[in-house]
Amino acid sequence: MTPELRKEKEQSVRVVFDLAVFNVKQRDFETSIDGLTKLQGMRDAFYKVDSDLYWYTCRCIRILIEFYHQDDTRDFDAWAVGQACTALRAAA
């Protein structure tokens, strides 16, 4: 896969991910699940074709699911920073 095509595919994953996060924040869970389904299809398409894109999409799926299941905030940026701080504290 060419670097240009990889970048294009990565951007496509990011667009779907961002839209799914937006839908969770809006509490439009049905539409956010559609985004998750699209991400899973993209992940499956990258399997054995491009391992970097495959694992990038896997991480996006995991993050989206974790954000979907948390209850205390619908602000993704604040939630993500909190997750990073927790991981840093655990590593120290």
Secondary structure, DSSP 4 states (H G I P E B T S, - for coil): --HHHHHHHHHHHHHHHHHHHHHHHTT-HHHHHHHHHHHHHHHHHHTTT-HHHHHHHHHHHHHHHHHHH--S---HHHHHHHHHHHHHHHH-
